[in-house]
């Protein structure tokens, strides 16, 4: 089945010349097909199909002038020819090489100039390997790090400038650190804190300026701390607090004050 693109041109825009191709014998034997599986075509899908059919030829193309050819060849080439590709000018080539190499090579790309490479690198690393990336200039890299790094290593991200990062941190940091985020500038972060605090520790947030935080507090705070929340300025907070007061078990008669 042919691709939708009904022309065969190389990466320079010239028509593909099968007669002059180094693999003309493959074509004659049905080993490649114009506009379908061709290493000289400028379209990645056709190049990819060629190397899927002939992975043994990939080593000879890791230095090809067209980045698509180098990137796809890196998916099939011998591991020993891949390290030089970590310095390739194209991020796709660097990543395709790194993902197949031992982790010590992946570590080199933690400071890659392209954010997509650093994001992908962060998905492969764990523990202390991620520590150098907690200060990455790109917020999404830090977000991936916040999701994957060990909770005990999240301290530097508790004050990250991005709210989304701090929300993830609030969900994962050790419980003993939670109160350190109870005064976060963003209400959605404080909500995450409130969701994790024990009922006996929620009093610190009972006067929070955001009704959503107070609602979470009123829903879970120790029953003896509900006073004040039953008269909250927000009707939803009042409602949940009063409902909890209404169902508090009565003291048995004769039990004393």
N, C-alpha and C positions, 0 to 999 in steps of 0.2 A: 504493500500500500504506500503510495507517495505522500509526501507532506503537502500541505495546502499551498505552499509557496512554489509557483510553477516556473522558477528559473534557477539556474545553477551558476552562481558567481562566487569568486573567492573574496577574501577579506579586503582586497584592494578595489573590488568592484568589477574585476575582469571576468569574462566568461571562463568557466572551468574547462580546461583542455585535457581531456582524458588521454589523448594520444601522448602528450608530453609528461604524463604523471609517472612518478616512480613506481606506482603500483598498477601499471597497466595490465600486468599478468594476472593480478587479482581480479580485475574487472573482467578479463576474458574468461576467468574461471568462475565468475559469479560471486566473487568474494567482496565486491562493493557494487554500488549502484548509483548512478547519477541522480541527484535530487532525492536521494533516500539515505544512503550510507556513503559518505564521502569526506575524507579528511581535508580536502581542499576547499570545501564549501564554507561560506561565511556563517552559516546558521548552525547554532550549537546542537540542535537536535540531530542533525545529519552527521555532525562530527562525533557526537556521543555514540550514535549507532555504529559508526565505523569502528570505534575502539571497543565497543561491546563485542563486535564480531572478531576483532583482532587485537586483543590486549597486549599480545607479545610485541606489537610494533610501537607501543607507547613510549618506551625509553628514547626512541629516536626523535620524539617531538616535544620534549620538555623545554627545549630552547627555541621553539618555533616563534617567528615574529608576531603571529596573531595570538593574542592573549586567550581567546576561547580555546584554541588548540592546546596551549600549554595547560590551561586549567583542567581540561577534560583528560589530557594525557596523564596529569598528576593523579588522577583517580585510579589509574591502571598500572602506572610505571613501577619499576623495581624500587624498593624503599631506599636503596643506596644512592639513587640519583635525585632524590627529593630534597635533601637539605639545602642545596643552593636556591631552591624555589622559595624559601622563607624570606629571601631578600628581593623577590620579584616585585616590580613596580605595580602590579595589579593585585588587589586584595583577594579576588576570587582564586587566583593561583596560589597565593600564600596560604589561604585557608584550606584548599584542597590538599595541599602538601602536608600541612600541620596536622590535619585530622587523621592522617594515616601513620604519622611518625610517633615514636615513643614520647611520653609526656614531657620529658626534659626539653624537647624541641618546642612543644606547645607553650611552655613557660616563656620562651623568648618573645612570644607574640602578646604578652600581657600589656605591652606598651605600643602595640601596633598603631600606626597613624589613622587607621580606618576603624570607626566605631563598630561596624558590623563584624569585623574580625574579632575585636575585643569582646563583643557580646557573645559570640560563639565560643571563644576561648573560655569565658566565664562559665559557660554551661558544661564544660569538660572538667573543670578544676573543683577542688573541694578543700575544706579545712584551711590550714595556714597558707596553702598555695594561692588563696584568693586575697590574702591580706594586702598585697601591693595594689589591688584594684579597688579598695574601699574609697580611695581618693580620686578615682577616675574622673576626668572632666565631663564625661557624658552621664547624664542621670540614669539612662536605661541600663548602662553597664553596672552602675551602683545598685540599681534595682535587682538585677539578676544576682549580684553578689549578696545582697541582703536576703534573698530567698534561699541561697545555697550555703552560705558560710555558717560555721558552727555558731549557735546562739551566744556562746561565751565570747565570741570574737566580734560581736556587733556593736560594742561600745562606741566606736568612732562614728557610727552611722546614726546614733540616737539624736544627733543635732544636725543631720544632713539638711541641706537647703531645700530639698524637694519633699513635698508632703507625701507623695506616693511612696517614696523610700521609707520615710519615718513610719508610715502606717504599717508597712511590712515588718519593720523593726519592732514596733509595739506588739505585734502578734507573736514575735519569736524570742525576744530577749528573755533572759532568766527572770523569774518572778520577782526576785529581790530588787531588780532594777526598775520595775514598773513605775514606782512613785517618782522616779526621776523624769518621767515623761508626762506626769499628770498635769503639768503646767504648760504643755506644748502650745504653741501659738495657734495651731489648727484644731478645730473641734473634732474633725474626723479622726485625728490621731488620738485625742482624748477619749473618744468613744471606744476605740480599740483597747485603750488602757482600762476603761471602766468594765469592759466585757470580761477582762481577765482578773481584775482585782477580786479578792474574796469579799463577801458581804460585810465583814467586820472592818474592811479597809476602805470601803467606798465613801465614807464620810468626808474624805478629803475633796471629793468632787460634788458634794451635795449642793453647793452654791455656784456651780459652774455657770458661766454666762450663756451657754448654749443649751436650749431646752432638750435637745436630743441626748446630750450627756446626762442631764438631770433625769430624763426619762429612764435611761438605763440604770441610773443609781436608784431611782424610786422602785424599779422592778425587782432589784436584787439586794438592796441594802438590808442590814439586820433590822428586824421589825422594830426594835426599840429606838432606832434612829430615824423613823419616818416622820416624826414631828417636824413641822415646817414645810415638808414636801406636800402635805395634804392641802396647803394653802398656796401652793406655787402659782406664780403668775401665768403659767401655761396650763390650759385646761386638760391636756392629755397627761401631763405629769401629775396634776391633782387627781385625775381619775384613777390612774394606776396605784397611786399612794393610798387613796381612800379605799379602794377595793381591797388592798392588802390589810389595811387596818380593820375593815369590816369582817374579815375572815379570821382574825386573830382569835385563838381559843380563849374562852373565858376562864378565869381562875375558878377552881372548885370552891363552893361555899364552905366557909369555915376555915379557909386556908390562911387567913390573916391578910394584912395589908400587902 
